[in-house]
Amino acid sequence: MATRMMQRNNLADAFVQVNDEPTNAALKAAKEQIGDAEWKKGYSPENKAIVRDALKDHGARYEQALKGNLVGAEVAETQANGETFKKLRVTLENEAGKTILSADMSSEFAQRLITKLDTATREHAGGEVSIGAFAKQTERDGRTFVDHVATMKDSDGQEIPTTPGHFEKARDQVQAVQKPMVDAGMKDKKILNQIAASTRESYFAEVAAGLSERMVEQGIAPKAVANERGEFPALEAGIKDRDGTWHNLSAYEKDGHLVGTLQRRGGQPGEYEKVPLEFHQGQLGGLQAEAQFPDGAPLLVSLSRSEPSETQSSKVDVRIFAKGQDLEGKDTLEQIHEHPGRLRANEALQKIPDHREGKAIEQALGVDPKMLNPAPAREAQRAPAKAQEKQHEGVQL
């Protein structure tokens, strides 16, 4: 199943693909034509026309709306140039694959969308929705301002209403933070505005995290990361490819089969990318799932039964292949690492007796669920002592 990541481009007044070469080239050309100063001013009808023409000239897609079943809403963090940025990530799924909408949590668009997601995750979670946006110019005090309005429609094309009160609550939090500073004589509007923006962002990030928890509790979205309630029970593995990049697998059972995520380091320092996985019986034997990061070749994640030894039962090997084609157009698979990884239950999953993940592995691969548990450290430490004891006994005899 193909996965793509999209983001809102204010100048184009549309959604464009992330980490897409034609899109990046088009935006670069448009910026050169518009000029850096005008580019920083943002949306205008003239800039919109220039950017869209550049996208068309470079064969890059732009879309007015993103459609699919609402299967995920979460907060992600990325790092660039030593700074941490919060992102709103909304996942839509349809027959063509998955679309992940990524938006800066500090943006007006993301915050407006969250007020609609609050309604949608209660009334339309798992159902078909359409996410859109438009730029709206308004005149205030003789100046032109641009509002970036988020829209969200249900399967019948009806606009999903916002959950009221969020912007009022955010405003109250801003005032509560600013009041002691203003009372103390703070008059620097730039600093006060920065505090206001940061406080609003924190408020909406907290709301979005609650929406993610709501979808998890509804059984629609996986709880993919640890939070204050503890580590999410899952099967895990880590594989380092030949370029030194770690790929971290997390999987759990849903509706009788394994699903999960594959995460790897992104293009910027401290940035990580994550894509969904869904395992099925595959051509290599065992279980396979396809993964598609926004940039790069499609990957195939394979789970297989390892060969048993005289002293150890079979375990679960994890391999990752890059999919491609040879000169004759035949499909190829190239393993991206030297040695297979090992699938193991994390500590939270080990505490669950007869967990469903173990049963799914046993049914699909014939591996004893007990072999998913790492050997306790104390047993590993005792092993040399026992070996020395046996050797000593042999000498005595």
The 8 nearest C-alpha neighbors of each residue, nearest first, counted from 0:
[[1, 96, 289, 2, 97, 95, 290, 291],
 [0, 2, 96, 291, 97, 3, 95, 290],
 [3, 1, 97, 291, 96, 98, 0, 292],
 [2, 4, 98, 293, 99, 97, 5, 1],
 [3, 5, 99, 17, 98, 100, 293, 16],
 [6, 4, 16, 100, 17, 15, 99, 101],
 [7, 5, 101, 14, 15, 100, 102, 16],
 [6, 8, 14, 13, 9, 15, 102, 5],
 [9, 7, 11, 10, 13, 14, 12, 6],
 [8, 10, 12, 11, 42, 7, 41, 13],
 [9, 11, 42, 47, 12, 8, 41, 46],
 [10, 12, 47, 13, 8, 9, 50, 51],
 [13, 11, 9, 10, 8, 133, 134, 47],
 [14, 12, 63, 11, 62, 8, 7, 61],
 [13, 15, 7, 62, 6, 61, 8, 5],
 [16, 14, 61, 5, 6, 7, 13, 60],
 [15, 17, 5, 19, 4, 6, 18, 22],
 [16, 18, 5, 19, 4, 6, 15, 293],
 [19, 17, 294, 293, 20, 16, 23, 22],
 [18, 20, 22, 17, 21, 16, 23, 294],
 [19, 21, 23, 22, 24, 18, 25, 59],
 [22, 20, 24, 59, 23, 57, 19, 25],
 [23, 21, 25, 59, 19, 20, 24, 26],
 [22, 24, 20, 26, 25, 21, 19, 27],
 [25, 23, 21, 27, 22, 26, 20, 28],
 [24, 26, 54, 22, 53, 28, 27, 23],
 [27, 25, 29, 23, 28, 24, 30, 22],
 [26, 28, 24, 30, 25, 29, 23, 31],
 [29, 27, 25, 31, 26, 30, 24, 32],
 [28, 30, 26, 32, 50, 31, 27, 53],
 [31, 29, 33, 27, 32, 28, 34, 26],
 [32, 30, 28, 34, 29, 33, 27, 35],
 [31, 33, 29, 30, 34, 28, 49, 27],
 [34, 32, 30, 31, 29, 38, 37, 35],
 [35, 33, 31, 37, 36, 32, 30, 38],
 [34, 36, 38, 37, 39, 30, 33, 31],
 [35, 37, 39, 38, 34, 40, 33, 41],
 [38, 36, 40, 39, 34, 35, 33, 41],
 [39, 37, 35, 40, 36, 41, 34, 33],
 [40, 38, 41, 37, 36, 35, 34, 42],
 [41, 39, 37, 38, 36, 42, 43, 35],
 [42, 40, 39, 38, 10, 9, 43, 37],
 [43, 41, 10, 9, 46, 47, 40, 44],
 [42, 44, 46, 45, 47, 41, 10, 40],
 [43, 45, 47, 46, 48, 42, 10, 49],
 [44, 46, 48, 43, 47, 49, 42, 50],
 [47, 45, 49, 43, 48, 44, 10, 50],
 [46, 48, 11, 44, 10, 50, 45, 49],
 [47, 49, 51, 45, 46, 50, 52, 44],
 [50, 48, 46, 52, 47, 51, 53, 29],
 [51, 49, 53, 47, 29, 52, 11, 48],
 [50, 52, 54, 48, 53, 49, 11, 47],
 [51, 53, 55, 49, 54, 50, 48, 56],
 [54, 52, 56, 25, 50, 51, 55, 29],
 [53, 55, 59, 51, 25, 57, 52, 56],
 [54, 56, 52, 58, 53, 57, 59, 51],
 [55, 57, 53, 54, 58, 52, 25, 59],
 [58, 56, 54, 55, 59, 21, 25, 53],
 [57, 59, 55, 56, 54, 21, 60, 22],
 [60, 58, 54, 22, 21, 57, 55, 61],
 [61, 59, 15, 58, 62, 54, 55, 16],
 [60, 62, 15, 14, 13, 59, 63, 54],
 [63, 61, 14, 64, 13, 60, 15, 65],
 [62, 64, 13, 131, 14, 61, 65, 132],
 [65, 63, 131, 130, 62, 129, 66, 14],
 [64, 66, 130, 129, 131, 67, 63, 62],
 [67, 65, 129, 128, 64, 130, 91, 127],
 [68, 66, 91, 92, 93, 127, 128, 69],
 [67, 69, 127, 126, 92, 91, 125, 70],
 [68, 70, 125, 91, 124, 126, 71, 127],
 [71, 69, 125, 90, 91, 220, 219, 68],
 [72, 70, 90, 220, 89, 69, 73, 211],
 [73, 71, 89, 211, 88, 90, 210, 207],
 [72, 74, 211, 88, 208, 87, 207, 75],
 [73, 75, 87, 86, 208, 88, 207, 204],
 [76, 74, 86, 85, 87, 73, 77, 88],
 [75, 77, 85, 84, 86, 83, 78, 74],
 [78, 76, 270, 84, 83, 85, 271, 75],
 [77, 79, 83, 270, 269, 82, 84, 81],
 [78, 80, 81, 82, 267, 268, 83, 77],
 [81, 79, 82, 78, 268, 267, 83, 269],
 [80, 82, 79, 78, 83, 268, 269, 267],
 [83, 81, 79, 78, 80, 84, 77, 269],
 [82, 84, 78, 77, 76, 79, 85, 81],
 [85, 83, 77, 76, 78, 86, 82, 103],
 [86, 84, 76, 104, 75, 103, 77, 74],
 [87, 85, 103, 104, 75, 102, 74, 76],
 [86, 88, 74, 102, 104, 101, 73, 103],
 [87, 89, 101, 73, 100, 72, 74, 86],
 [90, 88, 72, 100, 71, 99, 87, 73],
 [91, 89, 99, 71, 70, 98, 69, 72],
 [92, 90, 67, 69, 68, 98, 97, 70],
 [91, 93, 97, 67, 68, 96, 98, 90],
 [94, 92, 67, 95, 96, 68, 97, 91],
 [93, 95, 96, 92, 97, 0, 67, 1],
 [96, 94, 93, 1, 97, 0, 92, 2],
 [97, 95, 1, 0, 93, 94, 2, 92],
 [96, 98, 92, 2, 91, 1, 93, 3],
 [97, 99, 3, 91, 90, 4, 2, 92],
 [100, 98, 90, 4, 89, 5, 3, 101],
 [99, 101, 5, 89, 88, 6, 4, 98],
 [100, 102, 88, 6, 87, 5, 99, 86],
 [103, 101, 87, 86, 109, 6, 104, 100],
 [102, 104, 86, 105, 106, 87, 85, 109],
 [103, 105, 86, 85, 106, 87, 109, 200],
 [104, 106, 200, 103, 107, 196, 109, 110],
 [107, 105, 108, 103, 109, 104, 110, 102],
 [106, 108, 110, 109, 111, 147, 105, 146],
 [107, 109, 111, 106, 110, 147, 149, 148],
 [110, 108, 112, 106, 111, 107, 104, 102],
 [109, 111, 113, 107, 112, 108, 203, 106],
 [110, 112, 108, 114, 113, 109, 149, 107],
 [111, 113, 109, 115, 149, 110, 114, 108],
 [112, 114, 116, 110, 115, 111, 117, 109],
 [115, 113, 161, 117, 162, 112, 111, 116],
 [116, 114, 161, 112, 117, 113, 118, 160],
 [115, 117, 119, 113, 118, 114, 120, 112],
 [118, 116, 115, 114, 119, 120, 113, 162],
 [117, 119, 116, 115, 121, 120, 162, 122],
 [118, 120, 116, 123, 122, 121, 117, 115],
 [121, 119, 124, 118, 117, 116, 123, 122],
 [122, 120, 119, 118, 123, 124, 117, 213],
 [121, 123, 119, 120, 124, 118, 126, 117],
 [122, 124, 119, 126, 120, 121, 125, 127],
 [125, 123, 120, 126, 69, 122, 119, 121],
 [126, 124, 69, 70, 68, 123, 219, 127],
 [127, 125, 68, 123, 124, 69, 128, 154],
 [126, 128, 68, 154, 67, 69, 153, 125],
 [129, 127, 153, 152, 154, 67, 66, 68],
 [128, 130, 66, 152, 151, 65, 64, 153],
 [131, 129, 151, 65, 64, 150, 66, 128],
 [130, 132, 64, 150, 149, 63, 151, 65],
 [133, 131, 149, 150, 148, 147, 134, 130],
 [132, 134, 148, 147, 12, 135, 149, 131],
 [133, 135, 147, 146, 148, 12, 145, 136],
 [134, 136, 146, 145, 147, 133, 137, 148],
 [135, 137, 145, 144, 146, 143, 134, 138],
 [136, 138, 144, 143, 145, 135, 139, 146],
 [139, 137, 143, 142, 141, 144, 140, 136],
 [140, 138, 142, 141, 143, 137, 144, 136],
 [141, 139, 142, 138, 143, 144, 137, 136],
 [140, 142, 139, 138, 143, 144, 137, 136],
 [143, 141, 139, 138, 140, 144, 137, 136],
 [144, 142, 138, 137, 139, 136, 145, 141],
 [143, 145, 137, 136, 138, 142, 146, 139],
 [144, 146, 136, 135, 137, 134, 147, 143],
 [145, 147, 135, 134, 148, 136, 144, 137],
 [148, 146, 134, 108, 133, 135, 107, 145],
 [147, 149, 132, 133, 146, 108, 134, 150],
 [150, 148, 132, 112, 108, 111, 131, 147],
 [149, 151, 131, 132, 130, 148, 152, 158],
 [150, 152, 130, 129, 159, 158, 131, 128],
 [153, 151, 158, 129, 157, 159, 156, 128],
 [152, 154, 128, 156, 155, 157, 127, 159],
 [153, 155, 127, 156, 128, 152, 157, 126],
 [156, 154, 153, 157, 152, 128, 158, 127],
 [155, 157, 152, 153, 154, 158, 129, 128],
 [156, 158, 152, 153, 155, 159, 154, 151],
 [159, 157, 152, 151, 160, 153, 156, 150],
 [158, 160, 152, 151, 157, 153, 115, 161],
 [161, 159, 115, 158, 162, 118, 151, 114],
 [160, 162, 115, 114, 163, 118, 159, 117],
 [161, 163, 114, 118, 117, 115, 160, 164],
 [164, 162, 161, 165, 114, 166, 167, 160],
 [163, 165, 167, 166, 168, 162, 169, 114],
 [166, 164, 168, 167, 163, 169, 114, 162],
 [165, 167, 169, 168, 164, 170, 163, 199],
 [166, 168, 170, 164, 165, 169, 171, 163],
 [169, 167, 171, 165, 170, 166, 164, 172],
 [168, 170, 166, 172, 167, 171, 199, 202],
 [171, 169, 167, 173, 168, 172, 166, 174],
 [170, 172, 168, 174, 173, 169, 175, 167],
 [173, 171, 175, 169, 170, 174, 176, 168],
 [174, 172, 170, 176, 195, 171, 175, 198],
 [173, 175, 177, 171, 176, 172, 178, 170],
 [174, 176, 172, 173, 178, 177, 171, 179],
 [177, 175, 173, 174, 178, 172, 179, 180],
 [176, 178, 174, 180, 175, 179, 173, 181],
 [177, 179, 181, 180, 175, 174, 176, 182],
 [180, 178, 182, 181, 177, 183, 176, 175],
 [179, 181, 183, 185, 177, 178, 182, 184],
 [180, 182, 185, 178, 184, 183, 179, 177],
 [181, 183, 179, 184, 180, 178, 185, 177],
 [184, 182, 180, 181, 185, 179, 178, 186],
 [183, 185, 181, 182, 186, 180, 179, 187],
 [186, 184, 181, 180, 187, 183, 182, 191],
 [187, 185, 188, 184, 181, 191, 190, 180],
 [186, 188, 189, 190, 185, 191, 192, 184],
 [189, 187, 191, 190, 192, 186, 185, 193],
 [188, 190, 192, 187, 191, 193, 194, 186],
 [189, 191, 193, 192, 188, 187, 194, 186],
 [190, 192, 188, 194, 193, 189, 195, 187],
 [193, 191, 195, 189, 194, 190, 188, 196],
 [194, 192, 190, 196, 195, 191, 197, 189],
 [193, 195, 191, 197, 192, 196, 198, 190],
 [194, 196, 192, 198, 173, 193, 197, 199],
 [197, 195, 193, 199, 198, 194, 200, 192],
 [196, 198, 200, 194, 195, 199, 193, 201],
 [199, 197, 201, 195, 200, 196, 173, 194],
 [200, 198, 202, 196, 201, 169, 197, 195],
 [199, 201, 105, 197, 203, 198, 202, 104],
 [202, 200, 204, 198, 199, 203, 205, 197],
 [201, 203, 199, 205, 200, 204, 169, 198],
 [202, 204, 206, 205, 200, 201, 207, 110],
 [205, 203, 207, 201, 206, 202, 200, 208],
 [204, 206, 208, 202, 203, 207, 201, 209],
 [205, 207, 203, 209, 204, 208, 202, 210],
 [208, 206, 210, 204, 209, 205, 203, 73],
 [209, 207, 211, 205, 210, 206, 73, 74],
 [208, 210, 212, 206, 207, 211, 213, 205],
 [211, 209, 213, 207, 208, 212, 214, 206],
 [210, 212, 73, 208, 72, 214, 209, 213],
 [213, 211, 215, 209, 210, 214, 216, 208],
 [212, 214, 210, 216, 211, 215, 209, 217],
 [215, 213, 217, 211, 220, 216, 219, 212],
 [214, 216, 220, 212, 218, 217, 213, 221],
 [215, 217, 213, 218, 214, 212, 219, 220],
 [218, 216, 214, 215, 219, 213, 220, 124],
 [217, 219, 215, 216, 220, 214, 221, 253],
 [218, 220, 214, 217, 215, 70, 125, 221],
 [219, 221, 215, 214, 71, 70, 218, 222],
 [222, 220, 223, 215, 219, 218, 259, 214],
 [221, 223, 215, 224, 231, 220, 212, 225],
 [224, 222, 221, 231, 225, 260, 249, 259],
 [223, 225, 222, 226, 231, 230, 221, 229],
 [224, 226, 230, 229, 231, 223, 227, 228],
 [227, 225, 228, 229, 224, 230, 231, 222],
 [226, 228, 229, 225, 230, 224, 231, 212],
 [229, 227, 226, 230, 225, 231, 224, 212],
 [228, 230, 227, 226, 225, 231, 347, 232],
 [231, 229, 225, 347, 232, 226, 224, 228],
 [230, 232, 225, 233, 222, 229, 347, 224],
 [233, 231, 348, 347, 230, 345, 234, 346],
 [234, 232, 251, 250, 348, 345, 344, 249],
 [233, 235, 344, 250, 343, 249, 345, 251],
 [236, 234, 249, 248, 343, 342, 344, 233],
 [237, 235, 342, 248, 247, 341, 340, 343],
 [236, 238, 247, 246, 248, 340, 245, 239],
 [239, 237, 246, 245, 340, 240, 247, 236],
 [238, 240, 245, 244, 243, 246, 336, 241],
 [241, 239, 336, 335, 243, 242, 244, 238],
 [240, 242, 336, 243, 335, 239, 337, 244],
 [243, 241, 240, 244, 239, 336, 335, 245],
 [242, 244, 240, 241, 239, 245, 336, 238],
 [245, 243, 239, 240, 242, 246, 264, 263],
 [244, 246, 239, 238, 263, 247, 240, 243],
 [245, 247, 263, 238, 262, 237, 239, 244],
 [248, 246, 237, 262, 261, 236, 245, 263],
 [247, 249, 261, 236, 235, 260, 237, 262],
 [248, 250, 235, 260, 259, 234, 233, 261],
 [251, 249, 259, 234, 258, 233, 257, 235],
 [250, 252, 233, 257, 258, 356, 259, 234],
 [253, 251, 257, 356, 256, 355, 258, 255],
 [252, 254, 255, 256, 257, 258, 251, 355],
 [255, 253, 256, 252, 257, 258, 355, 218],
 [256, 254, 253, 252, 359, 257, 355, 356],
 [257, 255, 252, 253, 254, 359, 258, 278],
 [256, 258, 252, 251, 278, 253, 250, 277],
 [259, 257, 277, 276, 250, 251, 278, 252],
 [258, 260, 250, 276, 249, 275, 251, 277],
 [259, 261, 275, 276, 249, 274, 248, 262],
 [262, 260, 248, 274, 273, 247, 275, 249],
 [263, 261, 273, 247, 272, 246, 260, 248],
 [262, 264, 246, 272, 271, 245, 265, 247],
 [263, 265, 271, 270, 272, 244, 266, 245],
 [266, 264, 271, 270, 272, 267, 263, 268],
 [265, 267, 270, 268, 264, 271, 269, 272],
 [266, 268, 270, 265, 79, 269, 78, 264],
 [269, 267, 270, 79, 78, 266, 265, 80],
 [268, 270, 78, 267, 271, 77, 79, 264],
 [271, 269, 77, 265, 78, 267, 268, 264],
 [272, 270, 264, 265, 263, 269, 77, 273],
 [273, 271, 265, 263, 262, 264, 274, 270],
 [272, 274, 262, 261, 260, 263, 271, 275],
 [273, 275, 261, 260, 292, 290, 262, 276],
 [276, 274, 260, 259, 261, 290, 273, 277],
 [277, 275, 259, 260, 258, 288, 290, 289],
 [276, 278, 258, 288, 257, 259, 279, 275],
 [279, 277, 288, 287, 257, 286, 258, 276],
 [280, 278, 286, 287, 281, 288, 277, 256],
 [279, 281, 286, 285, 287, 284, 278, 282],
 [282, 280, 287, 283, 284, 286, 279, 285],
 [281, 283, 284, 280, 287, 285, 286, 279],
 [284, 282, 281, 285, 287, 301, 286, 280],
 [285, 283, 281, 282, 286, 280, 303, 287],
 [284, 286, 303, 280, 302, 364, 281, 283],
 [285, 287, 280, 302, 279, 281, 301, 278],
 [288, 286, 301, 278, 281, 300, 279, 280],
 [289, 287, 278, 300, 277, 276, 299, 279],
 [288, 290, 299, 298, 300, 0, 276, 291],
 [291, 289, 298, 297, 299, 276, 274, 292],
 [290, 292, 297, 2, 1, 298, 293, 289],
 [291, 293, 294, 295, 274, 290, 2, 3],
 [294, 292, 3, 4, 18, 291, 17, 295],
 [295, 293, 292, 18, 19, 296, 291, 17],
 [296, 294, 292, 297, 293, 291, 298, 321],
 [295, 297, 321, 298, 322, 294, 291, 323],
 [298, 296, 291, 322, 290, 321, 295, 299],
 [299, 297, 321, 290, 320, 322, 289, 291],
 [298, 300, 289, 320, 319, 288, 290, 301],
 [299, 301, 319, 288, 287, 318, 289, 298],
 [302, 300, 287, 318, 317, 286, 319, 299],
 [303, 301, 317, 286, 316, 285, 287, 315],
 [304, 302, 285, 316, 315, 305, 301, 286],
 [303, 305, 315, 314, 364, 316, 313, 306],
 [306, 304, 313, 314, 315, 316, 307, 303],
 [305, 307, 313, 308, 304, 314, 312, 311],
 [308, 306, 313, 312, 311, 305, 309, 314],
 [309, 307, 311, 310, 312, 306, 313, 305],
 [310, 308, 311, 307, 312, 306, 313, 305],
 [309, 311, 308, 312, 307, 313, 306, 314],
 [312, 310, 308, 307, 309, 313, 314, 306],
 [311, 313, 307, 308, 314, 310, 370, 306],
 [312, 314, 307, 305, 306, 366, 304, 311],
 [313, 315, 305, 370, 304, 366, 312, 316],
 [316, 314, 304, 342, 303, 305, 341, 302],
 [317, 315, 341, 303, 340, 302, 305, 339],
 [318, 316, 340, 302, 339, 341, 301, 342],
 [319, 317, 301, 339, 300, 340, 316, 320],
 [318, 320, 300, 299, 334, 301, 335, 298],
 [321, 319, 334, 299, 333, 298, 332, 335],
 [322, 320, 298, 333, 332, 297, 296, 334],
 [323, 321, 332, 297, 298, 331, 320, 296],
 [322, 324, 331, 330, 332, 321, 325, 296],
 [325, 323, 330, 331, 329, 328, 326, 322],
 [324, 326, 328, 327, 329, 331, 330, 323],
 [327, 325, 328, 324, 329, 330, 323, 331],
 [328, 326, 325, 329, 324, 330, 331, 323],
 [327, 329, 324, 325, 326, 330, 323, 331],
 [328, 330, 324, 325, 327, 331, 326, 323],
 [329, 331, 324, 323, 328, 325, 332, 322],
 [332, 330, 323, 324, 322, 329, 325, 333],
 [331, 333, 322, 320, 321, 323, 334, 330],
 [334, 332, 320, 321, 335, 331, 322, 323],
 [333, 335, 320, 336, 319, 321, 332, 318],
 [334, 336, 240, 320, 333, 319, 241, 321],
 [337, 335, 240, 241, 334, 338, 239, 238],
 [336, 338, 339, 241, 335, 240, 334, 239],
 [337, 339, 336, 340, 318, 238, 239, 317],
 [340, 338, 318, 317, 316, 341, 337, 238],
 [339, 341, 317, 238, 316, 236, 237, 318],
 [340, 342, 316, 317, 236, 315, 343, 339],
 [343, 341, 236, 315, 235, 316, 317, 234],
 [344, 342, 371, 235, 234, 372, 345, 341],
 [343, 345, 234, 371, 372, 348, 349, 233],
 [344, 346, 348, 347, 233, 234, 349, 343],
 [345, 347, 349, 348, 344, 350, 232, 230],
 [346, 348, 232, 350, 349, 345, 230, 231],
 [349, 347, 232, 350, 351, 345, 346, 344],
 [348, 350, 346, 351, 347, 344, 345, 372],
 [349, 351, 348, 347, 352, 346, 232, 354],
 [350, 352, 348, 349, 354, 353, 347, 232],
 [353, 351, 354, 350, 349, 348, 355, 357],
 [354, 352, 351, 355, 357, 358, 368, 356],
 [353, 355, 352, 356, 351, 357, 358, 348],
 [354, 356, 358, 357, 359, 252, 353, 251],
 [355, 357, 359, 252, 358, 354, 251, 360],
 [358, 356, 368, 360, 355, 359, 354, 361],
 [357, 359, 361, 355, 360, 356, 362, 354],
 [358, 360, 356, 362, 357, 361, 363, 355],
 [361, 359, 357, 363, 358, 362, 364, 356],
 [362, 360, 365, 366, 358, 364, 359, 363],
 [361, 363, 359, 360, 365, 364, 358, 366],
 [362, 364, 360, 361, 365, 359, 285, 286],
 [365, 363, 361, 366, 360, 304, 362, 285],
 [364, 366, 361, 362, 363, 367, 360, 304],
 [367, 365, 361, 364, 313, 368, 314, 360],
 [366, 368, 369, 370, 361, 365, 371, 357],
 [369, 367, 357, 370, 371, 366, 361, 358],
 [370, 368, 371, 367, 372, 357, 366, 373],
 [369, 371, 368, 372, 367, 314, 366, 313],
 [372, 370, 343, 369, 344, 368, 373, 342],
 [371, 373, 370, 344, 369, 343, 374, 349],
 [374, 372, 375, 371, 343, 370, 344, 376],
 [373, 375, 376, 372, 378, 379, 377, 370],
 [376, 374, 378, 377, 373, 379, 372, 380],
 [375, 377, 379, 378, 380, 374, 373, 381],
 [378, 376, 380, 379, 375, 381, 374, 382],
 [379, 377, 381, 380, 376, 375, 382, 374],
 [378, 380, 376, 377, 382, 381, 375, 374],
 [379, 381, 377, 378, 382, 376, 383, 384],
 [382, 380, 378, 384, 379, 383, 377, 385],
 [381, 383, 385, 379, 384, 380, 386, 378],
 [384, 382, 386, 385, 381, 387, 380, 379],
 [385, 383, 387, 381, 386, 382, 388, 380],
 [386, 384, 388, 382, 387, 383, 389, 381],
 [385, 387, 383, 389, 384, 388, 390, 382],
 [386, 388, 390, 384, 385, 389, 391, 383],
 [389, 387, 385, 391, 390, 386, 392, 384],
 [390, 388, 392, 386, 391, 387, 393, 385],
 [389, 391, 387, 393, 388, 392, 386, 394],
 [392, 390, 388, 394, 393, 389, 387, 395],
 [391, 393, 389, 395, 390, 394, 388, 396],
 [392, 394, 390, 396, 391, 395, 389, 388],
 [395, 393, 391, 396, 392, 390, 389, 388],
 [396, 394, 392, 393, 391, 390, 389, 388],
 [395, 393, 394, 392, 391, 390, 389, 388]]
